[in-house]
Amino acid sequence: MTERNAPLVVFTPSGKRGRVPAGTPVLEAARQLGVDLDSVCGGRGICSRCQVAPAFGQFAKHGITSTETALSDWNKVEARYAEKRGLVPGRRLGCQARILADVVIDVPPESQLHRQVIRKDADARPVEMDPALRLCLVEVAPPDMDAPTGDLERLTEALREQWGIEGATIARPVLATLQTTLREGNWTVTAALHRTSAEAPPCITALWPGLLEGDLHGLAIDLGSTTIAAHLVSLRSGEVVASAGVMNPQIRFGEDLMSRVSYAMMNPGGAAEMTAALRAALDRLVQEIAASARIETDRILDVTLVGNPVMHHLLLGLDPVELGQAPFALATSSAHDLPARALGLTALPAGAQVYLLPLIAGHVGADAAAVALSEAPDRSDELMLTVDVGTNAELLLGNRRRVLACSSPTGPAFEGAQISSGQRAAPGAIEAIRIDPETKEPRFRVIGCELWSDDPGFAAGTARTGITGLCGSGIIEAVAEMRMAGLVDAGGLIGSAAQTGSRRMIPEGRTHAYLIHDGSAAGGPVITVTQADIRAIQLAKAALYAGARLLMDEMGVDKVDRVVLAGAFGAHISPRHALVLGMIPDVAVAQVTSAGNAAGAGARIALCSLAARRRVEALVRQITKVETAIEPRFQEHFVAATAIPHASAPFAETRRAAPLPEPSFNAEGPRRRRR
């Protein structure tokens, strides 16, 4: 048994943590804690697949101060490897670095054996094409000693004469190559012209000699606090030609937004550190998505970006500290047009432009604005509630009459973090589960295999990935199924084997856990749902419901007509299980739909249409913000919503669609009050 004063190690992005004896190699600690760290050479320092990035500073969320002495010094193996093959600055080899004190260690995506499945695919919504960029083939008069004018002036004159374009300007980096390009093209060039509005004169942001073949492309990027997703879009057809995603590297500074704000508060230069990490990740993402589509990066000249206020401010290099305390003041809420190089994005061409959608309020960001653009609640006759489920949920409630917005701090539990068997959505993770209400036996499906666990061929189908844990949709379905099977009571208490009649109920101290899968015989994990897991889900879903209920109070209604689940995670939530859990207000199951990555879809719409940019700017000014952090009724709604599905709301529609037995595993009774 490890001593209490042994070093505490926290691995990100998995969030897995534990104490290990001093001197334990990072690779061995990862294996002991079930962390997904790759290694092929068996720890001999040859393959380099176990590279990790230790993080240093104060991590209030984890109760850790991580210093550079937390790991052993570089040894000869690491030095030799760095000399011969190179090692990214700040990286260590997990098989060589030994843990000496409390430490936070990030496992980068390329070191993960089972890389994250980034579930942020753009859905094919129709868009009226009106992009900010257009191409013009221009024949420029060669220089004349008798009429001396600059090459730029003759180019802009040719644009006026041949295209009727008045007042064109040029990006300074493009001006630097203008003369070379004109002469290479024998005075015929293709110009990329960027407009910030239909009325504004365009700016020449790229030039090619002669006639440019093929399309220009743009990127629609959703800066999530957990994942960053990008969609490469043809600016001629609006078609999404490639999608890619990466984990947000800021996770090592804190899983939730307030942890990152705290990091900026407590560590001088912390905000700049997070800004640099985010921009570097965006550069890598640009290169990856261009390579996957087999296009040159010089064809990517326009970018739209959405994200929550903390991500927005850090991307711009703005200190997010004011967002961590009332009145949650934004440094800027307006939309912004600016050069990509102003954001430190060097993988894009020098003339590339970026459009940041406007923010709604201190905790309701440009991602919520993009959802509003995509889902258009202001054009709906029905009263619709749109929920962008994530670490920080953002909610919109409205119709043609009025639109309200709020955010709710759900935390990372819905995404598998802070769950005993939780993990990110990667191959091998349980994503769906059903529990027989009679036998109490589970069957489940994992990412990477379409078969259920009781189907023939399941073992062979999961031989490569294994069965590794519960992702967000898996833990939601597991808790809801336990409630429907009578294994959990309305208060969230797990029953014992004697109370439930199931041998799968395992004692854990004074509480119990439900055993889903025992892979220990083959060296795999034991996957359970514990009482602490239930509590984490209760807190997360109560925050979500309370936010929705506050909007309904402000609107003066007791029900909504339909619910739209948005976001990468929301797209994979079962409506029935969300209702049983009480995550959302009670409606008929058929009235709960998924919008996929609506924020990404909104970013794509804005990328393809200048008119859409003007529309979202106007729409944001019309939305009324409800601040959950200072609203006294939030706590009242939150407490009632911790019950499953709810302590007082009848949830009649849900009860018609799903069995909700009423066991009570508390000997004193679920509602007995002390006098």
N, C-alpha and C positions, 0 to 999 in steps of 0.2 A: 504494500500500500504506500502511495506517495505521501510524503510528509506535508503538513499544512504550510510550512514555510518554504517549500520547494518553489522554483520559478513558475510563474503563471504565463502561459503562452496563449495568445489569441490569434487565430488565423482568419484573414479576410480574403475573399469575400464571403466565405462560408459561414463565418461567425462562430465556428467551433472553437472551444477553449478548454483548457485543462492544465493541471500541474504535472510537471515532469521532473525527474531528478536532474540536478545541475550537471552539465556536461553531456546531456542527451543531444545527439545530432538532430537538426531540424527535420530531416527526412524521417528519422525514426519517430519523432514526436508527432509528425503528420500522420504516420501510419497508425500510431497508437490511438489518435483521436479521430480517425476515419476521415482525414482531410485528403482531398483529391490532388496529390502531388505526384507527378510522373517521375519515373526513373527506369532506365533500360539497362544501365551498366551495373546495377546492384550496389550503388553507392561508392564506386571507385573513382569518381571524379572524371570520367571519360566522356559520358554522353551529354552532360550539361543540361539534361531535361528537367532537373530538379531545381532550377534557378528560382530564387525567392527574393523579395524586396523588403527588408526590415524597415519599419517606420519608427521614427523617433519623435518624442515630444510627450505632452500630457494628453492622455485619452480619458477624459472624465467619464465617458460612457462605460468604459471597461474598468475604471478604477486603477489605471496603470500609468506609471511614468516610465516610458521606454527610452533608455539612453544607449549611446553607441557602445557601451561596455556590456550590454545585455547579451551580445554574442561574442564568441571567441574571435581572436584576431585572424586575419588572413593566414592561411598556411601555404606550404610549398605547392600543393596540388592546385589550389585556386590561382596562385601567382603564375604557375606554369600555363594553366589553361588561359588566363587572361592575356598572357604574353603571346601565345601561339594562335589563339582563335578569337580573342576579344571577349569581354564581358561588359554588359551594359552598366554604366556607372550606377552605383547604389545596389547592384545585385550581388547576391552571394550564392554559392552552391550549397543546396540544402543538405547534401551528404557530408559536407566538410564543416560547415558552420555549426558550432555547438551552443546550446542555450545555457547561459550563465545566470541570467536574472529575468525579471518580468519583461515581456516583449510582445509587440504587435508585428505580425509578419504577413505580408501580402503575397498571395500566390498568383502571379500574372497569368492571363489566359493561356499563353503558349506553354506554361508549365503544368496545366491541368490535364490530367489523363482523359477526363470526360468534359470537354469544353461546354460552356453554357450554350443552351439553345435559345437564341434571342428571338422571342416570339413577337416581332413587331412588323409583320408583313403589311404592306400598303394594299388597301382594297381598291379595286378598280372603279372609282367613282367618276362619273362624267364631269368634265371641266370644260368650260368655254375658253379656248386658248387665246390668251392675250399676254404673252410673257413679256418681261422687261427687256429681253434681249431680241435683237433681230440681226440678220446678216445682210450686208450690202456689198455687191461686187462693184468696184469703183475704178474707172480709168482716169488717172491723174496726169495732167499735163507735165511734161518734163521741164526741168529748169531752163530759163532763158535769160542770157546775159542782158538782153535789151529790156526785159521786164522782170527785174530781180524781186522775187518773193520767196518766202520760206516754203519748204516741202509741206509743212502742216497747213499753211494757208491755202496752198493749191489743192490739198486733199479736202479741206472743208468746203472750198469753192466747188469742187467736183461733186461733193455730196449735195450741195444746194442745187446745182444745175441738173444733175442726173436723178436725184431722188427727192428733191423738194425739201430737204432737211436743212433747217436754218439753225445757226448758232451752235453747231456741234463742238464739244470740247474733247480733250484727250487725257487719259490717265497718264501721269508722269512716267511710270515704268514703260508704257507703250511708246511714249514720245522718244524715249532713249533708244528704241530699236527702229524707229520710223524710217530713217533714211536707208538703212540696210534692207529693210523689207520692201520698200518701194523699188529699189534697184534690182533686188533679186527677182521681183515679179515683173520686171520690165515695165514699171509704172502702172501695172494693174494689180490691185490688192482686194482681198475680202476683208471688210471691216465688221467687227462685232460692235453694235451700238446698244448701249444700256440706258434705259429711261427710268427715272424714279416716279414719273407720273405721265399721263397722256399729254399734258401740256408742257412739261419741262423739256428743255433741249437735251438731246442725248449726249452720252459720253462714249468715246471710242475706247473700249476696254481690251481689245485684242485686234491684231492685224496678221493676215497671212498673205504670202505672195501668190498671185494668181487666183484661180477659182478654188475655194475650199470645198472638198467633197464631204458628204455626210452631214450629220446633225451636230448641233451644239447641245450640251446637256446641263442640267442643273441638279442640285442636291436639296432634298427636303429632309431636315434633320430634327429629330425629337430628342432633346437632352433630358433624359430621365435621370432621376437620382440614383437608380440602380443600373439601368442600361441606357446606352446611346444607340439609337437606330437611325439609319440613313437610307434614303431611297433615291436612286439615280434615275432621273427622268429626262426623256427626250423633250426638248423644248419646241420641237416641231409637232409631235403627235400627242404629247402628254403621257405617253406610255411609260410605265415604270420598267426600266430595262434591267435593273439589278437592285437588290436590297442586301444590306449587311448591318451587323451590329457588334458592339463590343461592350464589355462591362465598363461601367463608369469607374475610372481609377480612383475617384475620390472616396470610394467605399472604405479605403484603408484609413481615412480620416474620420469616419463615422458613417454608420449605416443609414441614419436618418438625417434630415436637413438640419435640425437643431443641434445635433452632435457636431456637424461641420461648422455651424456658426460658432459653437462653443470652442472648437479648435482654433478658429480665427481669433476669438477673444483671448484665449489663453496662451497662444504661441505667436510671438512676434514674427511677422512674415508668413504666418500660416495661410492667410488669404491668397497671397501671391503664390505660395506653394501649390495650393489647390487649383488656382488659375492655370499655372504651368502644366499641371497634370492633365487638366481637361483639354487644353489646347493641343498638347502632344497626342492625346487619344484621338482627337478629331483629325489631326494630320495623318495618323496611321489609318484611320477609317477611310479617308479620302483615297489613299493609295490602294487599300485593299479592295474597295468597291470598284475603282477604275480598272484594277487588274482583273477582277472577276468578270467585268463586262468587256474586257479587252479593248479599252479605249484609252487614249492618251489624256493625261490630266489637263492638258492645255485646252481641251474641249469643254471643261467644266468651269463655267464662267459666272454662274449665278447660284446663290444659296439662300434658302429660307431656314430660319432657326426658331424653334419654340422650346420652351422649358419653364420650369417653375421659377419664382423670383430669385431664389438663392442661386440656382444654376445660371440664370440670366446675368445676375450681378457678377458672379465669379468669372463668367466668360468675358465680360466687358472689362474685367480687372477692377471692379468696384468692391469696396469693403461691404460684406453682408451683415455686419454687426447690428445695424439698426433694425434688421428684419427679425432679430431674436428677442426684441422687447417692444412692448406697446409704446407708441401707436403703430409699430411695424411700418415705418416710413420707407418708401422706395426712393432710391437716388434718382431714378427716372422711370416713368411708366409709358412713355411714348414709343411708337415704332421708330426703328432706326435703319437708315440706309448708310452703309459704310464699306470701305474697301476691306477685303479679307485680310490683307496684310496688317491692317489696324488691329486685328484680333490675334496677330501672331500666327496666322495660318499660312505656312510656307509651302505646303503640298499643293495648294491651288495656284493657278497662274497669277502673275503679278497684278493683272488688271481685274481679277475676279471681285465681284461685289456680294455683299451679304445684306439680307433684309431680316431684321428681328421683329417679330410680331409684337404688338403692344401688350402690356401687362394690365390685368384688371384691378388688382389690389395687392397689398403686402404679402398675402399668402395664396393669392390666386393669380397664376401667371399667364404667360403667353401660350402655354400648352392648353389651358382652359379656354383662352380666346380662340385657339385653333379648333378646339372641340365645338365651340359655339358656331364657328364658321362652317364646319363640316356638317354638324347635326341640325343647325338652324332652328333652335327652339323658338326664336322670335317669329318664325313663319308657320308655326304649328297651331292648328285649331285645338288640339288636345293639350292638356297640361302634362308635360313630359319632364321627368327627372332623369338627367344624364349624370352618371357617376363614373368618373375616371379613376379607377381603382389603382392605388399604388401605395408607396410608403407614406406619401402625403396625398390623401384623396381630395379631389376637387369636384364639386357638385354644382350643377346648373339646374334650376327649376324655372319653367316658364312656358309661355305661349305667346300669341300675338299681342296680348295685352301688356305683359310685363315679364322680365327675366331677372332672376336673382342668382347670386353665386356665393359660395362659401368654400372654405377648405376645412379638412378635418384630419387631425394627426393620428392616423391609424397605425403607424409604425410598420416595421418590416415583417410582422408575423404572417401576413397574408402571402408573403413571398418565400416562406419556409424558414426565415431567420428566427432565432430565439425559440425554435421548436426542437425538442430533444432529438427527433429523427429527421429534422428538416434539412432541406438543401435547395439549391437553385434548380430551375427547370433544365435538367440535363438527362441524357440517356441513362436509363436505369431507375429514374425517380418514379415513384408511384404517382400517377396523375389523376386516376379515377378509382373509386372503390364502391362496392355494394356489400351490405351486411344483411344476411338473411334474418328477418325478425323472429323466426322460430328457432333456428339452430344457433344463431348468433355468429355464424361462420362468415368470414370475409372472402370476397374474391376481388381481384384488382387488375389494373392494366398499367404498364409502365411506358414511359417515353422511349420510343425506339422499337416498340413491338405492338402490333394491332390486336394481338390475342389477349384474352382474359386469362387469369391465373388458373382457372379450372378448365380451360380449353386444351385439347390435345395439341402438343407441339409447343406449349408455352415455355417449358424448360429449355428446349433447343433454341427457341426464338429469343430468349434472354441470356443465353450462354455468354455472349460477348459483353453485354452491358452489365449483367448482374442485376440485382434488386438492391438499390443503394439507399433509399430514403423516401421522404415525402416532400414533394414540391408544394407550392401554394394551393393549387386546385385540389391536390390530394388531401391536404390537411383539412380544407374546408369541407370536402365531401365526407371525410372520415368522421369529423365531429357531427355533421348533420345526420349521417347514417347511424351513428351511435345513439343520437337522440331519437330517431325513428324506430330503432330496434329496442329501445328501452334500456340501454346500457348507461345512459346519462340522463339525469333528471332535468327539469326545467331550470333549476338553479345552477346547472353545470357540474354537479357532483357525479363522479363515476362510481357505479355500484361495485360491490364485491362479487366474488364467484357465487357465494351463497345467495346474495340478493338478486342476481341476474340469471343464475342457472347456467353460467358459461364458464368453462375452464380457462378461457382466454383472459379472464380478469386476474391480473398479477398484483400481489401486494407490493406496495412501494412505501415503506414506512407506515405512516398513518393513512395513506391514500392508496389508490389502485391505478393500474394502467391496463389498457387494452392491447393485447398482442395481435399485431397484423401479420407479421412474418418473422420467422426465426431462421436466419441463415447461418447461425454460428457453427453448425456441423461442417459446413463447407468453407469456414473462415470468413463468412459474410456477416453483415450487421443484424442485430435484433431490432426490428422496427416496431415501435409501440406508440400509442397516444397516451400521454401521462396527464395527471391532473393539472400540472403546470402548463402543459400545452393547451388544455381546454381553457384555462384562465387567460392565457395570452390571446387566444382567438376571441374570447368573450370581450376583452378590453378593446381589441381592434374593431370588431364588428359593432360594438356599442358606440364607439366614436363615429363610425360611418353613419349609423342610423340616426344618432343624435344630430349630426349635421343636416341630414335630410329633413328631420323633424323640425328643426329651427327654420329652415326655408319654408316649410309648409305653414308654420305658425305665422311667419311674416306675410305669406300669401293669403292667409286666412282660410285654409282648407284642411280637411282631415284625410283626404286621399288624393292620389294622383291617378291619371288615366293610363300612363305607361311608364316603364323604366327602361333606360338604355344603359347597358354596361359597356364602358369604353376602356381603352388602355390595353397594353400588351397582356396584362394579367386578366383584366376584366373579360377579354375575349374568350377565355378558357374556363370561366366560372359557369357551372351548371345553374340555370335560373331556379330550378326546384330546390337545390341545396342552399342557394343564397337566401331564398325565402324561409326555409326551415330554420336556418341559422338566425334569421332576423337581421341580416345585413342591410336590407332595404325595406321600405314600407310595403305593406301587404297589398298585392294586386294579383290578378289571375296570372298563372304561370305563362300563359300565351302572350301576356302583355309585357313580358320581360324579354328583351332582345339584346343582341351583342352588336356593337358598332365597330368591332376590331380596334385598330389603333387610330382612333378618331383624331387625336392630336397630330399624328403623322399625316393623316388624310388632309387635315386642314392646312398643314404646312405645304403639302403638294398642291392644293388648290391655290394657295397664295403664290407658289412658285410659278404656276402656269398662268396666272391672271393678275394684271395690275388692278383691274376693277375689284377683284376679291380683296386685295390689300386695302383699298379704300373702304370696302364694306366692313372688314373686320375692325378697322380703326373707328368707324362710326358706331358699330355694334357695341364695342367695349365701353364707349361713352354712355350708352343707354342702360348698361347692366348695373343693377343695384347690388352692392356687396354687403353681406351679413357677416359680422366678425364673431366667430365662435369663441375665440379666446376670452372675450370680455362679456359675453352674453350669459347672464345668470341661469337662464333656462337650460343651457347646454348641460350642466351637471345633472339637473333633474331628469332630462331625457336620457342622459348617459346611464344613470343608475338603473332606470327602468329597462333599458335595452340590454343590460348584461344578462338578463334571463334569456332562455332559448325557447321560443323566438323572442318573447317579450313578456314583461311582468304584468302589464295591464292592457295593452292593445290586443284585441281578440284574434287577429290574424285569421279571420274566417275563410278567406280564399285559400290560404295556405293549408289550413286544416282539411279543406275539401279535397285538396290535391295530394296530401301526404298524411300518413298516420302519425299522430303525436301522442303516444301513451303518456300517462302521468304518474310514473313511479316517484317515490320520494326516498332518497338514500340518507337523509339526515334524520337521525333518531328523534330530534326535537321538533321535526316538521319544518317544511320549507319557509313558512311565513310567520312562525312564532316570534313575537317580539318580547324583549326584556322590558320589564316595568321598573 
